[in-house]
Amino acid sequence: MILERIEKTGDIKKIAESDLPALSGEIRDFLIRTLSKKGGHLASSLGTVELTIALHRVFDLPDDKIIWDVGHQAYTHKILTGRKEAFDTLRDYDGLSGFPKRTESEADAFGTGHASTSLAAGIGMVKARDLAGDTYHVVSVIGDGALTGGMAYEGLNNAGALKTNFIIILNDNNMSISENVGGMAIQLSHLRTSPGYTGLKENVQTSLERIPVVGDKLVSKIRRTKSGIKQLVIPGMAFEELGIMYLGPVDGHNIPEMEDVFRQAARFEGPVLVHVVTKKGRGYAPAERHPSRFHGAEPFEIESGLPLNHKDVSYSDIFSTVMLKAGERDEAVCAVTAAMMDGTGLKRFHNRFPERFFDVGIAEEYAVTFAAGLAAEGRKPVVAIYSSFLQRAYDQILHDVCLQDLPVVLCVDRAGIVGRDGPTHQGVFDIAFLSTIPNMVVCAPKNKWELSDMVKAALSYGHPIAIRYPRGSVCTDFEGSRARIQIGKCEELIPGEKVCILALGAMVKHAGDAMEILAERGFHPALVNARFAKPIDTAFLKEASQKYDAFLTVEDGILHGGFGASVLKYLYTEGYSGKVKSLGYPDEFVPQGDCGTLYGKYGLDAAGIAKAAEDLWREKV
């Protein structure tokens, strides 16, 4: 196998050009076989195999710097930089990261995981290079999906002012996670399909051929570069108007053609954008047909592409049903998301109420302020964004929503740890950062029925409110406990003595399991479903502080500034003399790994919660 000859960075340069198609096939086969067992970002990586090979053959890593925007397409990059043998640990605890990671390899120039950052980082490296008097190349690879994000436009704006070489590779596959939306997607579609390219090429070639001697030589030179007129500057393009040289479109699965264009790009004295057209999921029919499903794939059967494991009902599924019914009941209800229609469960709402559904692309900041505009004019916007991506819209939540006390409902999907995607995607900060903002309410359901009730309550609340819920299967415990949602009021689930366990959201299930362990050991603390991280139920706490010797708070979020910190502050401010212990995540980034392993590591599984409660009980005996 040709792939076996690639053991370290730079070995790809030793492979004959005639062997590259076979190597591309071997890499795809390796990715499909590995990810069918492990899961991971398959479609994105399949689409960039040839692109990655071409980049690695033209540029000299690690001296030259390649920055992969988001990084979900960088698996081939990892293979070509000596990490193939570690792929059986991909996304495991202490294993190979699913994204570029500076501490993992010198070839990973910049750590990524969120979209639209590569241009800003690349320009920073260019400036650092120039200040040091170095001459290495900086290449930012950004997808057309990431190009919908505001930071990307800020990067393009600043790139246009550069006087030295900076290479932008626009990987255009017409997809982010869901299908791309917006003006840039339309612009790129025109670039890919416009017959003007063909006509322009033919006209220029005809004109040049009429010039004796010089014309013939120039036409021959253009033909030798493989892509002909595609490498000439196309006048009037938006990129050129920003001061960025434009080359393309180039076939992103033709390695020699890309190598020629990349070498030309490396010679420019200024910023240059190479427009490369690829196909997401290329080489694996199920991924080509369903690129969204294979963006972040679970283990699957290779022959059919079907998941190996049965998919249980998720909180996103419940949210999907609730939103559909809410839209039917109230014409003021609108749905907003940031390139996550499928992931957040809003596809059914889109299909039923397309005029009230808004996918704004990978632009979380815009999504929140856009929703504020809807709310200011009497609509009831529900903004569904993953927790780790909502971080990007903090200022908009503060300034545009909460400062004006507008009734925007934030549905924070994938709250808490998400597992194998690692620290770039763990949704553990939302409780803390949302709780700092005046007028904001933060709640979390204990099970699927409570999520439904919270969405209904939020839509009638009339002020900013965030509902956080985890990735994965819904909790169906405590079906009989369905007290009416009252803002800032908790729910007592199991009476007890001595110790009161206050659990928030997904941790109610874990605490419930811990109660069974404790009962077997002869301990009978109380269990309370906190429901609200902000405001906390101070009336309950004041009364309970007279009854219980200790409190144990449990949350799927960081401890610093979190729910437990609010409880502790209140109790001690009120003069509580007992002990308060909080379980959550310390002041560190939560690593990758399966959720069970991570819950165990931080004492948030049933065993960890039971031990903490037992320790408190024994201290007070």
QUIRANOR-V537205 format. One record per residue. N is the residue number from 1. PHI is phi in whole degrees, 0 to 359 (999 if undefined). PSI is psi in whole degrees, -180 to 180 (999 if undefined). OMEGA is omega in radians with two decimals (none if undefined). Layout:
BEGIN
((N:PHI:PSI:OMEGA) (N:PHI:PSI:OMEGA))
END
This chain:
BEGIN
((1:999:141:3.13) (2:292:-36:-3.09) (3:299:-31:3.14) (4:295:-19:3.14) (5:277:-4:3.13) (6:256:105:-3.09) (7:246:-18:-3.09) (8:207:171:3.12) (9:302:132:3.11) (10:98:-17:-3.13) (11:297:-25:-3.13) (12:298:-27:-3.13) (13:291:-19:-3.13) (14:274:-9:-3.11) (15:277:132:3.14) (16:295:147:-3.12) (17:302:-35:-3.13) (18:294:-20:-3.13) (19:268:-6:-3.03) (20:293:-39:3.08) (21:300:-42:3.12) (22:294:-40:3.10) (23:298:-42:3.11) (24:302:-42:3.11) (25:296:-40:3.13) (26:294:-39:3.12) (27:295:-43:3.12) (28:298:-43:3.13) (29:298:-42:3.12) (30:297:-44:-3.14) (31:296:-44:-3.12) (32:297:-46:-3.13) (33:296:-44:-3.09) (34:292:-48:-3.06) (35:284:-19:3.04) (36:295:-24:3.11) (37:263:-37:-3.00) (38:263:-28:-2.95) (39:78:167:-3.14) (40:144:-171:-3.08) (41:275:89:-3.02) (42:274:-56:-3.01) (43:301:-42:-3.12) (44:297:-43:-3.11) (45:288:-35:3.09) (46:297:-33:-3.10) (47:285:-15:-3.05) (48:244:19:-3.11) (49:299:-56:-3.11) (50:294:-38:3.10) (51:302:-44:-3.13) (52:294:-43:3.12) (53:301:-47:-3.13) (54:299:-44:3.12) (55:298:-43:-3.11) (56:290:-26:3.12) (57:279:-31:-3.11) (58:275:-41:-3.04) (59:258:158:-3.05) (60:252:98:3.11) (61:271:145:0.11) (62:269:3:-3.13) (63:298:-51:3.00) (64:285:151:-3.03) (65:246:126:3.03) (66:246:124:3.14) (67:248:120:-3.11) (68:264:110:3.13) (69:298:134:-3.00) (70:68:-58:3.08) (71:99:-2:-3.12) (72:287:-9:-3.13) (73:258:13:-2.95) (74:261:15:-3.12) (75:296:-40:3.10) (76:296:-38:3.06) (77:302:-41:3.12) (78:294:-41:3.13) (79:298:-41:-3.09) (80:282:-4:3.14) (81:242:33:2.95) (82:84:19:-3.09) (83:246:14:-3.11) (84:299:-42:-3.07) (85:292:-17:-3.13) (86:267:3:-3.05) (87:293:-18:3.08) (88:287:-7:3.06) (89:255:8:-3.05) (90:307:122:3.05) (91:69:10:3.03) (92:276:164:3.04) (93:299:127:-3.08) (94:66:16:-3.13) (95:258:-167:3.14) (96:293:132:-3.14) (97:290:150:3.06) (98:280:-3:-3.10) (99:227:162:3.03) (100:303:141:-3.06) (101:213:118:-3.03) (102:302:-34:-3.12) (103:282:-7:-3.10) (104:268:-34:-3.09) (105:200:144:3.05) (106:297:-24:-3.12) (107:285:-14:3.08) (108:271:95:-3.01) (109:291:-29:-3.07) (110:208:133:3.11) (111:286:134:-3.12) (112:226:176:-3.10) (113:170:-30:3.06) (114:251:157:-2.98) (115:279:157:2.91) (116:76:16:-3.09) (117:264:-15:-2.92) (118:292:-32:-3.10) (119:288:-45:3.12) (120:298:-45:3.13) (121:297:-42:-3.14) (122:297:-43:3.13) (123:295:-37:3.06) (124:299:-41:3.11) (125:292:-38:3.09) (126:300:-46:3.14) (127:296:-41:3.10) (128:296:-41:3.09) (129:300:-48:-3.09) (130:293:-37:3.11) (131:296:-32:-3.14) (132:274:-6:-3.12) (133:74:22:3.13) (134:273:173:-3.06) (135:229:10:-3.12) (136:295:162:-3.13) (137:266:146:3.06) (138:240:125:-3.09) (139:235:121:3.05) (140:254:122:3.13) (141:257:113:-3.08) (142:234:136:3.11) (143:277:162:3.12) (144:294:-25:3.05) (145:294:-47:3.13) (146:293:-22:-3.14) (147:286:-4:3.04) (148:275:-9:-3.10) (149:277:148:-3.09) (150:300:-39:-3.13) (151:298:-31:3.12) (152:295:-41:3.12) (153:291:-37:3.05) (154:297:-38:3.09) (155:294:-44:3.11) (156:299:-41:3.14) (157:300:-43:-3.14) (158:281:-30:3.11) (159:297:-35:-3.10) (160:299:-20:-3.13) (161:270:-4:-3.11) (162:290:146:3.10) (163:250:-2:3.12) (164:238:171:-2.99) (165:294:132:2.99) (166:212:125:-3.03) (167:252:125:3.06) (168:250:122:3.04) (169:258:113:3.08) (170:269:104:3.12) (171:275:101:-2.99) (172:259:103:3.08) (173:239:12:3.09) (174:62:23:-3.11) (175:216:150:2.81) (176:250:-104:2.91) (177:264:-53:2.92) (178:268:177:-3.13) (179:296:142:-3.08) (180:293:152:3.12) (181:227:164:3.00) (182:101:176:-3.06) (183:297:-39:-3.13) (184:294:-38:3.09) (185:298:-41:3.12) (186:294:-43:3.14) (187:300:-46:-3.12) (188:291:-34:3.07) (189:298:-41:3.09) (190:296:-39:3.12) (191:298:-40:-3.10) (192:291:-34:-2.91) (193:246:-10:-3.03) (194:297:127:3.08) (195:292:-11:3.11) (196:300:-30:3.13) (197:297:-46:-3.13) (198:296:-46:3.13) (199:298:-43:3.14) (200:297:-42:-3.14) (201:299:-46:-3.10) (202:293:-40:-3.13) (203:295:-44:3.14) (204:295:-42:-3.12) (205:297:-44:3.13) (206:299:-43:-3.13) (207:295:-43:-3.12) (208:294:-37:-3.11) (209:293:-21:3.13) (210:282:-14:3.13) (211:275:116:-3.10) (212:302:140:3.04) (213:62:-65:-3.09) (214:299:-44:-3.13) (215:300:-46:3.14) (216:300:-45:-3.11) (217:295:-40:-3.11) (218:291:-41:3.11) (219:297:-41:3.12) (220:298:-41:3.14) (221:296:-43:3.12) (222:299:-44:-3.12) (223:296:-37:-3.12) (224:294:-24:3.14) (225:281:2:3.03) (226:79:-45:-3.02) (227:259:3:3.01) (228:51:-130:-3.01) (229:295:-17:3.13) (230:298:-23:-3.13) (231:269:-4:3.06) (232:280:155:3.11) (233:295:132:3.11) (234:263:112:-3.05) (235:292:151:3.04) (236:85:-2:-3.12) (237:287:152:-3.14) (238:300:-36:-3.13) (239:295:-43:-3.14) (240:296:-37:-3.13) (241:294:-20:3.05) (242:273:-4:-3.13) (243:94:19:-3.10) (244:248:123:3.10) (245:296:136:-3.09) (246:247:130:3.05) (247:233:132:3.09) (248:135:-170:-0.05) (249:290:150:-3.13) (250:240:143:3.10) (251:293:113:-3.09) (252:285:5:3.07) (253:239:13:3.09) (254:248:99:-3.02) (255:296:-48:3.14) (256:300:-39:3.14) (257:297:-44:3.12) (258:294:-40:3.13) (259:300:-43:3.12) (260:300:-47:-3.09) (261:292:-40:3.14) (262:297:-38:3.12) (263:293:-38:3.07) (264:296:-42:-3.13) (265:298:-36:-3.11) (266:292:-17:-3.11) (267:269:-9:-3.10) (268:288:142:3.04) (269:265:74:-3.10) (270:155:-176:-3.14) (271:283:141:3.13) (272:219:137:3.11) (273:248:127:3.08) (274:254:118:-3.10) (275:269:108:-3.08) (276:249:126:-3.11) (277:259:119:-3.13) (278:235:172:3.10) (279:241:118:3.13) (280:294:130:-3.14) (281:86:8:-3.01) (282:306:135:3.06) (283:94:-6:3.10) (284:224:107:-2.96) (285:307:-46:3.14) (286:300:-37:3.14) (287:287:-32:3.08) (288:292:-37:-3.14) (289:284:-34:-3.06) (290:229:67:-3.08) (291:299:-33:3.13) (292:295:-42:-3.12) (293:296:-34:-3.11) (294:261:12:3.04) (295:297:-55:3.03) (296:238:85:-2.97) (297:278:144:2.90) (298:274:166:3.08) (299:310:140:-3.02) (300:216:163:3.06) (301:277:125:-3.01) (302:298:-44:-3.04) (303:298:-45:-3.06) (304:259:-24:-3.04) (305:82:3:-3.11) (306:282:145:3.13) (307:300:144:3.12) (308:284:-32:-3.08) (309:256:142:3.09) (310:295:133:3.14) (311:271:117:3.10) (312:283:166:3.06) (313:296:131:-3.10) (314:254:168:3.05) (315:296:-33:3.08) (316:297:-35:3.08) (317:295:-43:3.12) (318:296:-45:3.10) (319:302:-40:3.13) (320:302:-48:-3.13) (321:293:-43:-3.13) (322:298:-43:-3.13) (323:293:-37:3.12) (324:298:-45:3.14) (325:291:-37:3.12) (326:296:-39:3.11) (327:294:-33:3.11) (328:288:-35:-3.11) (329:282:-33:-2.96) (330:221:115:-3.13) (331:291:-12:3.12) (332:280:-15:-3.09) (333:287:128:3.08) (334:234:155:3.12) (335:240:136:-3.13) (336:230:136:3.04) (337:214:168:-3.08) (338:242:82:3.12) (339:63:28:-3.10) (340:228:40:-3.12) (341:302:-48:-3.11) (342:287:-47:-3.06) (343:298:-36:-3.12) (344:273:-7:3.11) (345:87:19:-3.08) (346:265:5:-3.10) (347:297:-40:-3.13) (348:294:-39:3.08) (349:297:-42:3.11) (350:300:-44:-3.11) (351:294:-36:-3.08) (352:275:-38:-3.08) (353:229:65:-3.06) (354:301:-30:-3.11) (355:286:-15:3.14) (356:249:10:3.10) (357:250:136:-3.07) (358:224:111:3.00) (359:258:115:-3.00) (360:262:8:-3.07) (361:83:-174:-3.10) (362:283:76:-3.02) (363:211:72:-3.06) (364:298:-39:3.14) (365:299:-48:3.12) (366:299:-42:-3.09) (367:303:-44:-3.08) (368:290:-46:-3.13) (369:291:-36:3.03) (370:302:-44:3.11) (371:296:-36:3.09) (372:298:-39:3.08) (373:296:-42:3.07) (374:300:-45:-3.10) (375:295:-37:-3.13) (376:297:-24:3.14) (377:255:24:2.97) (378:93:1:3.10) (379:276:167:3.12) (380:243:82:-3.07) (381:282:135:3.01) (382:247:118:-3.08) (383:256:115:-3.11) (384:254:113:-3.10) (385:218:144:3.06) (386:297:148:-3.09) (387:305:-47:-3.07) (388:293:-22:3.11) (389:270:-26:3.12) (390:295:-25:3.08) (391:309:-32:-3.05) (392:288:-14:-3.06) (393:250:23:-3.06) (394:303:-48:-3.08) (395:296:-38:-3.13) (396:292:-38:3.08) (397:297:-44:-3.11) (398:292:-55:-2.94) (399:278:-42:-2.99) (400:266:-25:-3.12) (401:256:-61:-2.98) (402:287:-39:-3.14) (403:300:-33:3.13) (404:265:0:3.10) (405:54:48:-3.11) (406:271:144:-3.06) (407:281:69:3.05) (408:261:130:3.10) (409:260:119:3.08) (410:262:116:3.06) (411:260:107:-2.95) (412:263:92:-3.12) (413:284:159:3.12) (414:56:35:3.08) (415:285:147:-3.04) (416:86:-168:-3.13) (417:286:144:3.12) (418:248:-7:3.02) (419:97:-116:-2.84) (420:287:-18:3.10) (421:288:-18:2.95) (422:85:-164:-2.95) (423:298:-25:3.13) (424:288:-18:-3.04) (425:239:-7:3.13) (426:296:125:-3.06) (427:267:61:-2.99) (428:254:2:-3.04) (429:255:-11:-2.95) (430:294:-37:3.12) (431:301:-47:-3.07) (432:293:-47:-3.04) (433:283:-31:3.09) (434:287:-33:-3.10) (435:290:-14:3.12) (436:281:-11:-2.96) (437:261:124:3.07) (438:301:149:3.13) (439:76:-6:-3.13) (440:269:135:3.01) (441:251:138:-3.11) (442:233:122:-3.14) (443:226:165:-3.11) (444:210:130:-3.09) (445:278:151:3.11) (446:275:-26:-3.10) (447:206:-175:-3.03) (448:293:-35:-3.12) (449:291:-36:-3.13) (450:289:-31:3.03) (451:299:-46:3.11) (452:301:-46:-3.12) (453:294:-36:-3.12) (454:290:-38:3.10) (455:296:-43:3.12) (456:298:-45:-3.14) (457:295:-39:-3.12) (458:296:-39:-3.11) (459:291:-22:3.11) (460:259:0:-3.04) (461:287:-43:3.09) (462:85:13:3.13) (463:216:171:3.14) (464:297:138:3.12) (465:206:142:3.12) (466:239:134:3.08) (467:244:118:-3.12) (468:254:137:3.12) (469:212:153:-2.94) (470:274:170:2.98) (471:284:153:2.99) (472:98:-166:-3.00) (473:295:144:3.14) (474:286:155:3.00) (475:273:132:3.09) (476:245:12:3.05) (477:286:165:3.07) (478:59:37:-3.12) (479:300:-34:-3.10) (480:281:-9:-3.13) (481:260:100:-3.08) (482:219:58:3.14) (483:294:151:-3.14) (484:301:140:3.13) (485:285:120:3.02) (486:238:129:-3.06) (487:303:124:3.07) (488:81:11:-3.12) (489:247:134:3.14) (490:271:-175:-3.09) (491:221:120:3.10) (492:280:120:-3.06) (493:263:-48:-3.08) (494:227:120:3.11) (495:290:156:-3.13) (496:193:-163:-3.10) (497:218:163:3.04) (498:64:-58:-3.07) (499:242:135:3.08) (500:247:120:3.09) (501:266:119:3.08) (502:256:107:-3.09) (503:249:144:-3.10) (504:244:130:3.00) (505:60:-128:-3.08) (506:300:-22:-3.11) (507:285:-12:3.08) (508:296:-41:3.09) (509:300:-47:-3.14) (510:296:-41:3.13) (511:293:-36:3.08) (512:298:-41:3.08) (513:294:-36:3.11) (514:296:-34:3.14) (515:299:-35:3.11) (516:293:-41:3.10) (517:297:-44:-3.11) (518:295:-39:3.14) (519:297:-39:3.11) (520:297:-26:-3.13) (521:266:1:3.09) (522:90:16:3.12) (523:250:139:-3.05) (524:226:71:3.08) (525:285:172:3.06) (526:269:151:3.07) (527:238:127:-3.13) (528:236:132:3.03) (529:274:107:-3.03) (530:296:-38:-3.13) (531:68:-51:-3.05) (532:243:125:3.00) (533:277:-26:3.06) (534:204:125:-0.10) (535:283:149:3.05) (536:282:160:-3.07) (537:276:85:-3.08) (538:292:-32:3.11) (539:297:-44:3.09) (540:296:-46:-3.10) (541:299:-39:-3.13) (542:297:-43:3.12) (543:290:-42:-3.09) (544:292:-28:-3.13) (545:295:-20:3.09) (546:275:-12:-3.02) (547:253:-35:-3.02) (548:252:145:3.14) (549:279:-20:-3.09) (550:204:154:3.06) (551:237:141:3.03) (552:237:116:3.09) (553:261:144:-3.10) (554:225:123:-3.12) (555:217:151:3.11) (556:265:60:-3.10) (557:199:176:-3.12) (558:290:148:-3.12) (559:285:-37:-3.08) (560:291:111:-3.12) (561:80:11:-3.07) (562:269:-164:-3.11) (563:298:-48:-3.12) (564:300:-38:3.12) (565:297:-37:3.11) (566:293:-41:3.12) (567:296:-47:-3.13) (568:300:-45:-3.13) (569:300:-45:-3.11) (570:296:-50:-3.06) (571:299:-45:-3.10) (572:286:-30:3.04) (573:296:-33:3.13) (574:277:2:3.07) (575:86:21:3.12) (576:297:133:-3.08) (577:259:-7:3.14) (578:279:-170:-3.10) (579:255:143:3.08) (580:237:125:3.10) (581:238:138:-3.12) (582:242:133:3.04) (583:253:134:-3.14) (584:177:-156:-3.10) (585:257:135:3.14) (586:288:-177:-3.08) (587:282:70:3.13) (588:203:163:3.08) (589:277:130:-3.13) (590:287:125:-3.08) (591:286:179:3.08) (592:281:163:3.12) (593:147:165:3.11) (594:292:152:-3.01) (595:300:-38:3.14) (596:301:-44:3.12) (597:297:-43:-3.09) (598:289:-40:3.08) (599:300:-41:3.11) (600:295:-40:-3.13) (601:301:-39:-3.06) (602:259:11:3.09) (603:70:26:-3.11) (604:254:8:3.01) (605:272:177:-3.08) (606:301:-42:-3.12) (607:296:-42:-3.13) (608:293:-41:3.13) (609:293:-42:3.12) (610:299:-43:3.13) (611:297:-45:-3.14) (612:298:-42:3.13) (613:293:-41:3.12) (614:296:-41:3.11) (615:300:-43:3.11) (616:296:-42:-3.14) (617:300:-48:-3.08) (618:295:-34:3.13) (619:296:-27:-3.05) (620:258:0:3.13) (621:289:999:none))
END
